[in-house]
Amino acid sequence: MGALRTFPVSTVVDGRRVIVAGGGEAADAKLRLLAKTSAAVEIYSPAPEAVLTARAEGAGYPVHRRDPEEADFAGAALAFIGTEDEATDIALAERARAAGVTVNVVDRPDLCDVLTPAIVDRAPVTIAISTEGSAPVLAGILRARIEEILTPGLGTLARLAGDLRAQVAALLPPGAKRLSFWRAYFSGAETAGAVARGEADVRRAAVRLLEAERNGEEKAGFVWLVGAGPGAADLLTLRARNVLAEADVVVFDSLVDQGVMEVVRRDARRIDVGKRKGRAPVSQAKINAILVAEAQAGHAVVRLKAGDPMVYGRAGEEIAALRDAGIAHAVVPGITAALGAAAETATPLTHREHASSLIFATGHAAPGEESIDWAALARSDATVSLYMAKTVADQVAGSLMAHGLTADTPVGAVENACRPVQRRFFGTLADLPRLSGRGDLAGPVVIFVGRAVAEGDWANAEPFATSETLAA
Ligand SMILES: C[S@@+](CC[C@H](N)C(=O)[O-])C[C@H]1O[C@@H](n2cnc3c(N)ncnc32)[C@H](O)[C@@H]1O
């Protein structure tokens, strides 16, 4: 490992003069960053561009229509030089240095006293990424990745933490209790929920946490019902990622992909309630009871379901159980299988000419559930997305045709949508029954029926029948 050629420090600019020399894009890029600070910025340029003057005006910065003299630099905290003319840049950098000011010259690391890093701004939290000027594009890529994992509310939490510090120090002794409060404050479900509602709510949540910690109360549990999406971990929402990274306990289904489970906090307890070969399925009543018991024990619980929790996910029963037990809960949506499969096959589920509605339906009703209204599904102006229909594809096709859909209605099916081993199938309603006879499809399958389906990209799709199913 080579030695660092630069040392990261944060310069205090609050209320201090910062000089920007230049009137074009380079200077404007610096101005954009400086406008986020409380520095007293001054701009010097004989011919500033309109974008720059507008920005300066908006921020209330003076624009001097000339180059800066040595006396102009005197006493400034920093000088940024970006005139886009090499000779002028060098001359102005010398002037600034003669005035004893720290200088940054745009795109000339050899002329710089300080380099500007890529910045993630969650004021008062700033994350600076420096490559010592050797790979600014990489710095930009890293910045984008860090932006993704930090919630927008982080700055609010950090700022209010500054206000709360004295109160916390007065009420909680240093050590475990104080630490526990700050952990709950920065990563607990209560403040995470409050931050979206505004500062007043965050303050209230913080005071509640403080009181609870002071009185030695048990922490209140919380349940998030989280959509894991159809498979690929990069299809998780940012909120789902953040919640998974904080959970104490994750209760998950068999369809949740391993890649998604990698996002879960390393030391979180994982409870597998999915259907697995060789073991009795965990009943819905038992799952409800687990969620209630874990939350009552004060844990932050994630109920992780494939796709979206509110689509064929039995979320309704779980929410009712949580409500009955008085347990705070919230839902984080996920990409449902049909939308994942539509994206993978570029299939428009609605279409101006072919489908004015989209129907989510299931292939078979479980005992005790409402029976399926096939007449309502057999609509020539809709796309029907069928879940859990693989093994009953023959009955589905028969029922839809019996209720008026023609045998040549286009049908597409995707097994393992958004997963590495995905397969796709395409044919007509007359071909669909062949799918139910196939023994080679172990993964979950979503089926699309309707005229819009033919608009998708089914170029490499297999037929529904295999030579065996045809012979059968
Ligand atoms: C119990 S439902 C869960 C649906 C889930 N909540 C959702 O929003 O996607 C299970 C059915 O979802 C569909 N499914 C789930 N993941 C899938 C995937 N990656 N590819 C294709 N179908 C999938 C299949 O129809 C499967 O039988």
The ligand as an ORCA input file, in Angstrom:
! r2SCAN-3c Opt
* xyz 0 1
  C     -47.415    -17.103     -2.836
  S     -47.274    -16.253     -4.348
  C     -46.272    -14.882     -3.859
  C     -46.402    -13.724     -4.765
  C     -45.512    -12.554     -4.326
  N     -46.007    -11.939     -3.133
  C     -45.363    -11.501     -5.424
  O     -45.812    -10.357     -5.255
  O     -44.734    -11.825     -6.442
  C     -46.160    -17.309     -5.190
  C     -46.295    -17.189     -6.696
  O     -45.693    -15.985     -7.131
  C     -45.154    -16.158     -8.420
  N     -43.704    -15.872     -8.346
  C     -43.012    -15.466     -7.261
  N     -41.728    -15.214     -7.591
  C     -41.606    -15.470     -8.908
  C     -40.539    -15.405     -9.833
  N     -39.305    -14.988     -9.457
  N     -40.780    -15.745    -11.123
  C     -42.002    -16.151    -11.510
  N     -43.051    -16.221    -10.678
  C     -42.865    -15.887     -9.398
  C     -45.445    -17.598     -8.826
  O     -46.659    -17.592     -9.539
  C     -45.590    -18.258     -7.474
  O     -46.367    -19.427     -7.585
*
